[in-house]
Amino acid sequence: MAIVHVLVELVLQCLVGAALLRAWMNGLRLNMRVQPGLLVMALTDWLVQPLRRWMPRGMAKGRLDWGSLLAAVLLCAVYALVLMWLGAARSWMGALPGMALAFLCKTALQTWSLLLLGLVVLSWVQPGSVLHMSLSRVMAPLLAPLQRAIPLIGGVDVSPAVLMLLLQLLVMALP
């Protein structure tokens, strides 16, 4: 059962992370026709597109991508239900919303950590590439406040390291 739990968590974490990244990128009005937009659309279109068709027209306006956010929430609920079915959760109704919310928060933080790691590696090996520029724009809202507050140390921007530390501390604080 532990192997099934790990596999379910991995698959659903990838799908939830992709749905959250899709919502984040759409909220920032980033081009979805370059990576990582192509990847997240390929992973989430099967769920997001039907949800968007069922949503009221008024929800399509604004910066929030409600279809992608709803997809992420539904996938988190599936995760919590599967955990309960596998016997990894204690009680039925009381634990379901808390487990789903914790999984959603943990996945968002880990997705940002993974994107940040990709950005750092690309800044060393392929600065200026299309993917590097896309990841820079995806992570800019999180990095900009730290870059304003933390001076360069020996000409090196340490804000990605500080952000990675903060993200990992937040993941550790979750149940």
Backbone hydrogen bonds in HBPLUS format (Angstrom, degrees):
<---DONOR---> <-ACCEPTOR-->    atom                        ^
c    i                          cat <-CA-CA->   ^        H-A-AA   ^      H-
h    n   atom  resd res      DA  || num        DHA   H-A  angle D-A-AA Bond
n    s   type  num  typ     dist DA aas  dist angle  dist       angle   num
A0005-HIS N   A0001-MET O   2.93 MM   4  6.18 158.6  1.98 150.5 156.5     1
A0006-VAL N   A0002-ALA O   2.98 MM   4  6.22 159.9  2.02 147.7 152.3     2
A0007-LEU N   A0003-ILE O   2.96 MM   4  6.18 163.5  1.99 151.7 156.2     3
A0008-VAL N   A0004-VAL O   2.86 MM   4  6.02 164.6  1.88 154.4 158.6     4
A0009-GLU N   A0005-HIS O   2.92 MM   4  6.04 162.6  1.95 148.3 153.7     5
A0010-LEU N   A0006-VAL O   2.91 MM   4  6.08 158.4  1.96 148.2 154.2     6
A0011-VAL N   A0007-LEU O   2.98 MM   4  6.15 172.3  1.99 154.3 156.0     7
A0012-LEU N   A0008-VAL O   2.95 MM   4  6.01 169.1  1.96 152.8 156.5     8
A0013-GLN N   A0009-GLU O   2.81 MM   4  5.75 145.5  1.93 140.4 150.6     9
A0014-CYS N   A0010-LEU O   3.05 MM   4  6.24 154.3  2.11 146.1 152.1    10
A0015-LEU N   A0011-VAL O   3.07 MM   4  6.38 160.0  2.11 148.2 153.6    11
A0016-VAL N   A0012-LEU O   2.82 MM   4  5.88 166.4  1.84 149.7 154.0    12
A0017-GLY N   A0013-GLN O   2.86 MM   4  5.79 159.2  1.90 140.9 147.9    13
A0018-ALA N   A0014-CYS O   2.94 MM   4  6.05 151.6  2.02 140.8 148.5    14
A0019-ALA N   A0015-LEU O   2.94 MM   4  6.20 156.0  2.00 146.0 152.5    15
A0020-LEU N   A0016-VAL O   2.87 MM   4  6.10 162.2  1.90 154.9 159.7    16
A0021-LEU N   A0017-GLY O   2.86 MM   4  5.99 156.8  1.92 144.9 151.9    17
A0022-ARG N   A0018-ALA O   2.88 MM   4  6.02 151.7  1.96 143.3 151.2    18
A0023-ALA N   A0019-ALA O   3.02 MM   4  6.30 159.1  2.06 146.4 151.3    19
A0024-TRP N   A0020-LEU O   2.87 MM   4  6.10 158.9  1.92 149.0 155.3    20
A0025-MET N   A0021-LEU O   2.81 MM   4  5.97 167.7  1.83 153.4 156.3    21
A0026-ASN N   A0022-ARG O   2.92 MM   4  6.05 160.8  1.96 148.5 154.3    22
A0027-GLY N   A0023-ALA O   2.87 MM   4  5.99 149.8  1.96 142.8 151.7    23
A0028-LEU N   A0024-TRP O   3.00 MM   4  6.29 139.3  2.17 142.1 153.0    24
A0030-LEU N   A0025-MET O   2.97 MM   5  5.32 175.8  1.97 152.2 153.5    25
A0029-ARG N   A0026-ASN O   3.06 MM   3  4.79 151.2  2.14  95.7 104.5    26
A0037-GLY N   A0034-VAL O   2.72 MM   3  5.50 118.0  2.11 137.8 143.6    27
A0038-LEU N   A0034-VAL O   3.24 MM   4  5.74 142.8  2.38 111.6 121.4    28
A0040-VAL N   A0036-PRO O   3.06 MM   4  6.37 168.4  2.07 161.0 163.4    29
A0041-MET N   A0037-GLY O   2.99 MM   4  6.09 155.9  2.05 149.6 156.3    30
A0042-ALA N   A0038-LEU O   3.01 MM   4  6.15 155.8  2.07 143.5 150.2    31
A0043-LEU N   A0039-LEU O   2.98 MM   4  6.23 150.6  2.07 149.9 158.0    32
A0044-THR N   A0040-VAL O   3.03 MM   4  6.01 137.2  2.22 139.3 149.3    33
A0045-ASP N   A0041-MET O   2.92 MM   4  5.41 146.9  2.03 148.7 150.1    34
A0047-LEU N   A0044-THR O   3.02 MM   3  5.69 151.6  2.10 120.9 128.3    35
A0048-VAL N   A0044-THR O   2.90 MM   4  5.92 179.6  1.90 166.1 166.2    36
A0049-GLN N   A0045-ASP O   3.18 MM   4  5.44 157.3  2.23 129.9 136.8    37
A0051-LEU N   A0047-LEU O   3.29 MM   4  6.40 158.2  2.34 144.7 151.1    38
A0052-ARG N   A0048-VAL O   2.90 MM   4  6.13 155.8  1.96 156.8 163.3    39
A0053-ARG N   A0049-GLN O   3.19 MM   4  6.47 148.5  2.30 146.5 154.3    40
A0054-TRP N   A0050-PRO O   3.26 MM   4  6.53 141.7  2.41 142.8 152.0    41
A0054-TRP N   A0051-LEU O   3.18 MM   3  5.24 128.4  2.46  96.9 109.8    42
A0055-MET N   A0052-ARG O   3.37 MM   3  5.19 146.6  2.49  93.5 102.7    43
A0059-MET N   A0056-PRO O   3.13 MM   3  5.76 150.6  2.22 115.9 123.5    44
A0060-ALA N   A0057-ARG O   3.06 MM   3  5.56 156.3  2.12 114.3 121.4    45
A0069-LEU N   A0065-ASP O   3.07 MM   4  6.36 161.9  2.10 154.1 159.9    46
A0070-LEU N   A0066-TRP O   2.81 MM   4  5.88 160.8  1.85 148.6 154.1    47
A0071-ALA N   A0067-GLY O   2.99 MM   4  6.13 150.8  2.08 139.1 147.4    48
A0072-ALA N   A0068-SER O   3.00 MM   4  6.27 156.1  2.06 145.6 151.3    49
A0073-VAL N   A0069-LEU O   3.00 MM   4  6.30 159.5  2.05 149.9 155.2    50
A0074-LEU N   A0070-LEU O   2.88 MM   4  6.08 163.6  1.90 152.6 157.1    51
A0075-LEU N   A0071-ALA O   2.96 MM   4  6.13 159.7  2.00 149.7 155.2    52
A0076-CYS N   A0072-ALA O   3.00 MM   4  6.22 146.7  2.11 143.1 152.3    53
A0077-ALA N   A0073-VAL O   2.98 MM   4  6.29 149.4  2.07 146.7 155.1    54
A0078-VAL N   A0074-LEU O   2.96 MM   4  6.29 151.7  2.04 146.5 154.4    55
A0079-TYR N   A0075-LEU O   2.95 MM   4  6.23 153.5  2.02 141.9 149.1    56
A0080-ALA N   A0076-CYS O   3.00 MM   4  6.32 160.9  2.04 149.0 152.8    57
A0081-LEU N   A0077-ALA O   2.93 MM   4  6.17 159.4  1.97 150.0 155.9    58
A0082-VAL N   A0078-VAL O   2.86 MM   4  6.05 160.2  1.90 154.1 159.4    59
A0083-LEU N   A0079-TYR O   2.93 MM   4  6.19 157.7  1.98 151.0 157.4    60
A0084-MET N   A0080-ALA O   3.01 MM   4  6.28 155.0  2.08 145.2 151.8    61
A0085-TRP N   A0081-LEU O   2.88 MM   4  6.12 154.4  1.94 146.7 154.5    62
A0086-LEU N   A0082-VAL O   2.85 MM   4  6.08 150.4  1.93 148.7 156.5    63
A0088-ALA N   A0083-LEU O   2.87 MM   5  5.17 147.9  1.97 161.7 156.7    64
A0087-GLY N   A0084-MET O   3.08 MM   3  4.98 147.2  2.19  96.1 106.2    65
A0099-MET N   A0095-ALA O   2.84 MM   4  5.87 161.3  1.88 163.3 168.7    66
A0100-ALA N   A0096-LEU O   3.01 MM   4  6.13 164.1  2.04 154.0 158.5    67
A0101-LEU N   A0097-PRO O   2.93 MM   4  6.06 161.2  1.97 148.1 153.3    68
A0102-ALA N   A0098-GLY O   2.94 MM   4  6.03 161.8  1.97 145.7 151.0    69
A0103-PHE N   A0099-MET O   2.94 MM   4  6.07 157.9  1.99 146.4 152.7    70
A0104-LEU N   A0100-ALA O   2.94 MM   4  6.13 152.7  2.01 144.5 152.2    71
A0105-CYS N   A0101-LEU O   2.95 MM   4  6.20 166.7  1.97 154.4 156.9    72
A0106-LYS N   A0102-ALA O   2.88 MM   4  5.98 165.9  1.90 149.9 154.6    73
A0107-THR N   A0103-PHE O   2.90 MM   4  5.92 158.2  1.95 143.8 150.0    74
A0108-ALA N   A0104-LEU O   2.99 MM   4  6.18 156.8  2.04 147.0 153.3    75
A0109-LEU N   A0105-CYS O   3.02 MM   4  6.26 166.9  2.04 154.2 157.1    76
A0110-GLN N   A0106-LYS O   2.93 MM   4  6.10 159.2  1.98 148.1 154.4    77
A0111-THR N   A0107-THR O   2.82 MM   4  5.90 148.3  1.92 145.5 154.2    78
A0112-TRP N   A0108-ALA O   3.04 MM   4  6.29 161.9  2.07 149.7 153.8    79
A0113-SER N   A0109-LEU O   2.98 MM   4  6.23 151.6  2.06 141.4 149.9    80
A0114-LEU N   A0110-GLN O   2.92 MM   4  6.13 157.1  1.98 144.9 150.3    81
A0115-LEU N   A0111-THR O   2.93 MM   4  6.18 161.9  1.96 152.5 157.5    82
A0116-LEU N   A0112-TRP O   2.86 MM   4  5.99 155.2  1.92 147.3 154.4    83
A0117-LEU N   A0113-SER O   2.91 MM   4  6.13 157.2  1.96 148.1 154.1    84
A0118-GLY N   A0114-LEU O   2.95 MM   4  6.22 158.8  2.00 147.4 153.1    85
A0119-LEU N   A0115-LEU O   2.88 MM   4  6.12 152.1  1.96 145.6 153.5    86
A0120-VAL N   A0116-LEU O   2.94 MM   4  6.21 160.5  1.98 152.7 157.0    87
A0121-VAL N   A0117-LEU O   2.99 MM   4  6.21 169.5  2.00 154.8 157.5    88
A0122-LEU N   A0118-GLY O   2.93 MM   4  6.02 164.5  1.96 147.9 152.9    89
A0123-SER N   A0119-LEU O   2.92 MM   4  6.05 141.7  2.07 141.4 152.0    90
A0124-TRP N   A0121-VAL O   3.06 MM   3  5.33 141.4  2.22 103.2 114.1    91
A0125-VAL N   A0121-VAL O   3.03 MM   4  6.35 161.4  2.07 153.9 159.2    92
A0126-GLN N   A0122-LEU O   2.77 MM   4  4.96 152.1  1.85 130.6 139.8    93
A0129-SER N   A0126-GLN O   3.26 MM   3  5.78 157.5  2.31 136.0 134.7    94
A0133-MET N   A0129-SER O   2.93 MM   4  6.20 161.7  1.96 153.2 158.0    95
A0134-SER N   A0130-VAL O   2.91 MM   4  6.13 153.9  1.98 146.9 154.6    96
A0135-LEU N   A0131-LEU O   2.89 MM   4  6.09 167.8  1.90 154.6 157.5    97
A0136-SER N   A0132-HIS O   2.90 MM   4  6.05 147.2  2.01 142.9 152.6    98
A0137-ARG N   A0133-MET O   3.09 MM   4  6.34 152.3  2.17 142.8 148.9    99
A0138-VAL N   A0134-SER O   2.93 MM   4  6.23 149.9  2.02 147.6 156.9   100
A0139-MET N   A0135-LEU O   2.95 MM   4  6.07 158.2  1.99 148.6 153.1   101
A0140-ALA N   A0136-SER O   2.94 MM   4  5.79 122.6  2.27 136.8 150.4   102
A0142-LEU N   A0139-MET O   3.02 MM   3  5.54 136.2  2.21 115.3 126.9   103
A0143-LEU N   A0139-MET O   2.96 MM   4  6.12 157.7  2.01 156.7 163.7   104
A0144-ALA N   A0140-ALA O   2.87 MM   4  5.54 166.1  1.89 154.2 156.3   105
A0146-LEU N   A0143-LEU O   3.05 MM   3  5.39 116.3  2.47 107.9 123.3   106
A0147-GLN N   A0143-LEU O   2.85 MM   4  6.05 156.9  1.91 159.4 167.2   107
A0148-ARG N   A0144-ALA O   3.01 MM   4  6.22 145.4  2.13 149.9 158.2   108
A0149-ALA N   A0145-PRO O   3.17 MM   4  6.34 143.9  2.30 136.9 146.2   109
A0150-ILE N   A0146-LEU O   2.79 MM   4  5.82 151.5  1.87 156.5 162.7   110
A0153-ILE N   A0156-VAL O   2.97 MM   3  5.18 164.6  1.99 147.9 144.8   111
A0156-VAL N   A0153-ILE O   3.08 MM   3  5.18 155.7  2.15 103.3 111.0   112
A0161-ALA N   A0158-VAL O   3.08 MM   3  5.39 121.4  2.43 105.9 119.8   113
A0162-VAL N   A0158-VAL O   3.09 MM   4  6.45 157.7  2.14 153.9 160.8   114
A0163-LEU N   A0159-SER O   2.85 MM   4  6.02 162.5  1.88 154.0 158.8   115
A0164-MET N   A0160-PRO O   2.89 MM   4  6.04 157.4  1.94 144.3 150.6   116
A0165-LEU N   A0161-ALA O   2.99 MM   4  6.20 157.6  2.04 145.1 150.9   117
A0166-LEU N   A0162-VAL O   2.93 MM   4  6.22 161.6  1.96 151.0 155.9   118
A0167-LEU N   A0163-LEU O   2.85 MM   4  6.06 163.9  1.87 155.2 159.5   119
A0168-GLN N   A0164-MET O   2.96 MM   4  6.12 160.4  2.00 148.7 154.0   120
A0169-LEU N   A0165-LEU O   2.92 MM   4  6.14 152.7  2.00 148.9 156.7   121
A0170-LEU N   A0166-LEU O   2.99 MM   4  6.23 155.1  2.06 148.0 154.5   122
A0171-VAL N   A0167-LEU O   2.98 MM   4  6.28 152.8  2.05 146.2 153.8   123
A0172-MET N   A0168-GLN O   2.99 MM   4  6.20 157.3  2.04 145.0 150.9   124
A0173-ALA N   A0169-LEU O   3.03 MM   4  6.23 134.8  2.24 138.6 150.5   125
A0173-ALA N   A0170-LEU O   3.18 MM   3  5.01 127.8  2.46  90.9 104.6   126
A0174-LEU N   A0171-VAL O   3.21 MM   3  5.43 147.4  2.32 102.3 111.5   127
